[in-house]
Amino acid sequence: MTGLHAMHMIIGLGILTVLTVMADRGRFNPQYYNPLEVSGLYWHFVDIVWIFLFPLLYLIGGRYMGGGR
C-alpha cells in the first residue's frame, strides 16, 4: 500500500509541476482554471485515502497479524 500511495504522490507531484509551469506562462485566468481545480481534487483524494489506509493497515492491522498474544 505504501508503494501504491507513493506512485499516486509521484503522479500528483508531476501534475502539480506541469500546472506550475502553465501558471507561470499565464495559461490560467478567472474564466479558465478548471485544470487547477481538478488537480487539487485529485491531490486531496490521495490525502484522504491515505488518512484512512494508514491507521487501518499499519496501526490497527499490525496488532492482529504476526503472532499477537
Buried (B, 14 or more C-beta within 10 A) or exposed (E): EEEEBEEBBEEBEEBBEEBEEEEEEEEBEEEEEEBBEEBBEBBEEBEEBBEEBBEEEEEEEEEEEEEEE
